[in-house]
Amino acid sequence: MYIDIGGETVLRSRDIVAIFDASILKQQKELTLAPNWRMLGHQVKSVVLTPTHVYGSPISCATLRKRLAKPQGLESET
């Protein structure tokens, strides 16, 4: 299954390690300076962690979690 995390970026659901609310990470300025940081819009509402990148998404954490939980039919991940 694939998840649209905003900013024209789609990730495989199995590659998503964690989704965090960006408000709890605003104090962690070193996160935005990480070499693998990808900001997908000006207003970051959630942070999506994969094994290789950290994405700042304009979509809320709750919405992304709902997208992960929703079955997407019989789509194949190849």
C-alpha positions in Angstrom: 0.0 0.0 0.0 1.2 3.5 -0.7 0.5 6.7 1.3 0.4 10.2 0.0 2.1 12.4 2.6 1.7 15.7 0.8 4.0 17.7 -1.4 3.5 15.3 -4.3 5.3 12.6 -2.2 4.1 9.1 -1.9 5.7 6.4 0.3 5.3 2.7 0.7 3.5 2.1 3.9 6.0 -0.6 4.9 8.8 2.0 4.7 7.2 4.2 7.3 8.9 3.7 10.7 6.9 6.4 12.6 4.7 9.4 12.3 5.0 12.2 14.8 3.0 15.4 15.5 5.4 18.2 14.5 4.4 20.3 17.5 6.3 18.0 19.8 9.4 18.3 17.7 9.6 22.0 17.2 12.1 22.3 20.1 14.4 19.9 18.3 16.1 22.3 15.8 18.8 19.9 15.0 16.2 17.7 13.3 15.6 20.3 10.6 19.4 20.4 9.9 19.7 16.6 9.4 21.1 15.8 5.9 18.1 13.5 5.1 15.4 16.0 6.0 12.8 16.6 3.3 10.3 19.4 3.9 7.1 19.0 1.9 5.5 22.4 2.3 5.9 25.5 4.4 3.7 24.5 7.3 4.8 21.2 8.7 2.1 19.5 10.7 3.6 16.0 11.0 7.0 14.3 10.7 7.2 11.0 8.9 10.3 8.9 9.6 11.6 6.2 7.1 14.8 4.2 7.4 16.6 6.7 5.1 14.7 10.1 5.4 12.8 12.4 7.7 9.9 14.1 5.9 8.1 17.2 7.1 4.5 16.8 5.9 1.7 19.5 5.6 -0.9 16.8 6.4 -1.9 16.2 10.1 -0.6 13.2 12.0 -4.1 12.0 12.6 -4.9 12.0 8.9 -1.8 10.2 7.9 -2.5 7.5 10.6 -6.0 7.1 9.2 -4.6 6.6 5.7 -2.3 3.9 7.0 -5.1 2.1 8.8 -7.5 2.2 5.8 -7.4 -0.8 3.5 -6.7 0.2 -0.1 -8.3 -2.8 -1.9 -6.1 -5.4 -3.5 -3.3 -3.1 -4.6 0.0 -4.7 -4.9 3.4 -3.4 -3.7 6.0 -4.5 -6.3 
